[in-house]
Amino acid sequence: MTTTNDEAVSRFVERFAAELTEAGMQRMASRVFAALLASETASMTSAELAEQLRISPAAVSGAVRYLTQVNMVGRERDPGTRRDRYVLHNELWYETFTRRDQLLTRWEQLLRDGSDVLGPDTAAGVRTAETAEFFAFLQEEMHGMMDRWRARRAGRTGS
């Protein structure tokens, strides 16, 4: 890779990381995730991440801990060494939205229970029931969207 290309990749990584941070992800986790996403193999060691991002190994460790906890990154042993390699999960976005779907299911049920407790004839009960219905709608749409994504991806890759 040329220096100019390295600089362009670094700018992309930082721009995408800034967007992820703006959306609520931790800053260092955003940077590490963006660097992994932009790497050719979707995997890097702690030392590679620290060097590329110009951050400390401790910062890499904290970011990877967060990304591992939210199932965005996995840890594998670098063959023949004692070093860990951090790897993006296959079908990352699909898995992320599937987990979100599970969260929506829990929230919907909790909101329906809350609506019953608050009373269907109260303003709070009606508002809570409407919020539950909104989450049910999101789930239905998410399932259809994920089915369409799988079909689109299969058509593009021929698998």
C-alpha positions in Angstrom: 0.0 0.0 0.0 1.3 3.5 -0.8 1.7 6.2 1.7 -1.1 8.2 0.0 -3.4 5.1 0.2 -2.5 4.6 3.8 -3.4 8.2 4.5 -6.7 7.8 2.7 -7.5 4.6 4.6 -6.7 6.3 7.9 -9.0 9.2 7.0 -11.8 6.8 6.2 -11.2 4.9 9.5 -11.3 8.1 11.5 -14.4 9.4 9.6 -16.3 6.2 10.1 -15.2 5.9 13.7 -16.5 9.5 14.3 -19.9 8.5 12.9 -20.0 5.5 15.2 -19.0 7.6 18.2 -21.7 10.1 17.3 -24.2 7.3 17.2 -23.2 6.3 20.8 -20.4 3.8 20.5 -17.3 4.3 22.7 -14.6 6.3 20.9 -11.8 3.8 21.1 -14.1 0.9 20.3 -15.3 2.9 17.2 -11.8 3.4 16.0 -10.8 -0.3 16.6 -13.9 -1.5 14.9 -13.4 0.8 11.9 -9.8 -0.3 11.6 -10.8 -4.0 11.6 -13.5 -3.3 9.0 -11.0 -1.5 6.7 -8.3 -4.2 7.0 -8.0 -6.7 4.2 -8.4 -9.7 6.4 -10.9 -8.2 8.9 -8.4 -9.2 11.6 -5.5 -7.6 13.4 -3.3 -8.1 16.5 -3.3 -5.7 19.4 0.2 -4.4 18.2 -1.1 -3.8 14.7 -4.1 -1.9 16.0 -2.0 0.1 18.3 0.4 1.0 15.6 -2.2 1.9 13.0 -4.4 3.9 15.3 -1.4 5.4 17.3 -3.0 4.4 20.6 -1.7 2.5 23.6 -2.0 -1.3 24.1 -4.2 -0.5 27.1 -6.6 1.5 24.9 -6.7 -1.4 22.4 -7.5 -3.8 25.2 -10.3 -1.7 26.6 -11.8 -1.2 23.1 -11.6 -4.9 22.3 -13.1 -5.9 25.6 -16.2 -3.7 24.8 -16.4 -5.0 21.2 -16.2 -8.6 22.4 -18.9 -8.0 25.0 -21.3 -6.7 22.3 -20.3 -9.5 20.0 -18.9 -7.4 17.3 -15.4 -8.9 17.5 -14.0 -12.3 18.3 -10.6 -13.3 19.6 -8.5 -16.0 18.0 -5.0 -17.2 18.7 -2.5 -16.2 16.0 -1.2 -19.6 14.7 2.2 -20.5 16.0 2.3 -17.6 18.5 1.0 -16.5 21.8 -0.6 -13.4 20.4 -4.3 -12.9 20.0 -5.8 -11.7 16.8 -9.1 -9.8 16.8 -11.5 -10.7 14.1 -14.8 -9.2 12.9 -17.6 -11.8 13.1 -19.0 -13.1 9.8 -22.3 -11.6 9.0 -21.7 -8.9 11.6 -24.6 -6.6 10.7 -27.1 -9.5 10.4 -26.0 -10.8 13.9 -26.2 -7.2 15.4 -29.7 -6.7 14.1 -30.8 -10.1 15.2 -29.7 -9.3 18.7 -31.5 -6.0 18.4 -34.6 -8.0 17.4 -34.3 -10.1 20.6 -34.1 -6.9 22.6 -37.2 -5.5 20.9 -39.1 -8.7 21.8 -38.2 -8.3 25.5 -39.1 -4.6 25.4 -42.4 -5.3 23.7 -43.4 -7.9 26.3 -42.4 -5.6 29.2 -44.3 -2.7 27.7 -47.4 -4.9 27.2 -47.2 -6.0 30.9 -46.7 -2.3 31.8 -49.8 -1.3 29.8 -51.8 -3.9 31.7 -50.5 -2.6 35.0 -51.1 1.0 34.1 -54.6 0.3 32.8 -55.8 0.3 29.2 -58.0 3.3 29.8 -55.3 5.6 31.2 -53.1 7.9 29.2 -50.0 6.1 30.4 -51.5 2.7 29.6 -52.5 3.8 26.1 -49.0 5.4 25.5 -47.3 2.2 26.8 -49.5 -0.1 24.6 -48.7 2.1 21.5 -45.0 1.9 22.2 -45.3 -1.9 22.5 -47.2 -2.0 19.2 -44.4 0.1 17.6 -41.8 -2.4 18.7 -43.9 -5.3 17.3 -44.1 -3.4 14.0 -40.3 -2.9 14.0 -39.8 -6.6 14.6 -42.1 -7.6 11.7 -40.4 -5.1 9.4 -36.9 -6.3 10.5 -37.7 -9.9 9.7 -38.9 -9.0 6.2 -35.9 -6.8 5.7 -33.4 -9.5 6.8 -35.1 -12.0 4.5 -34.7 -9.5 1.6 -31.1 -8.9 2.6 -30.3 -12.6 2.5 -31.9 -13.0 -0.9 -30.0 -10.0 -2.2 -26.7 -11.2 -0.8 -27.2 -14.7 -2.2 -28.0 -13.2 -5.7 -24.9 -11.1 -5.6 -22.5 -13.8 -4.4 -24.3 -16.7 -6.2 -24.5 -18.7 -3.0 
